[in-house]
Amino acid sequence: MAELADASIDLVVTSPPYNLRIEYGKYSDRQDRQSYLKWCQKWAAQVRRVLKSSGSFFLNIGSAPSSPMLPHEMVLELRDTFVLQNVIHWIKSITIEDREGDVRSYGHFKPISSKRFLNDCHEYIFHFTKTGRVEIDRLALGVPYQDKSNISRWRHTRGSDLRCRGNTWFIPYETIQSRVKERPHPATFPVQLAEWCVKLHGVSRVQTMLDPFLGIGNSAIAAQRCGVKKFIGFEIDETYLAEAKRRIG
């Protein structure tokens, strides 16, 4: 990133290693907490430098029952570098009871065998900006009103059957049969997650997009689907990089 020009990036969507002892190919995910946070501060400072004042930085990070404070410590570490403009909850799996009383589960999660902890079915997406005043396209991810009377009841609808989705995003992983063949990386976010970040910032305002932790290229695929003209990604693992190049064609 040090070779990129100042204020040259419109949008950053990324997910760094979580320091939760995940088995990556080239990276050791086992730093002590303070060293890890200082390292994050270092690369985040570069993100700030290359990001335009009108840009958005979407940071996906999760935790583990044994390390629940990690996402919050990350935000505190970056509070002097960025303004936290929105907090989005990525829901991987959810169980709901419908109006008929039927209980249904949707999505995928990794079960936890514990007498103390709940299954972890969500992660965070922190939306950082330089000023906290960057406009977003709230209705790019809009959903129809369940109660259609709201359309005429509220002036802000302007007669449109579309409302802001809010800060809970249900994005399940696609069902796969073989991790080695279909998802050869131990910690990815879905393409749809990155796609929604692009759309929320505003597709027409994204000329150049960056992912400092490319992995197998899900953010690049999202950029491709959204018609982003220029995408920059960094990856230290040649195997992951080769897979990313193959997937984006």
Secondary structure, DSSP 8 states (H G I E B T S, - for coil): -TTS-TT-EEEEEE----SS--B-SS-B----HHHHHHHHHHHHHHHHHHEEEEEEEEEEE--BTTBTTHHHHHHHHTTTT-EEEEEEEEESEEEEE-TTS-EEEEE-------SS-----EEEEEEEESSS-----GGGG-B--SSTHHHHH-GGGTT-S-B---SEEE------S-HHHH--SSS---HHHHHHHHHHH-GGG-SEEEESS-TTSHHHHHHHHHT-SEEEE--S-HHHHHHHHHHH-
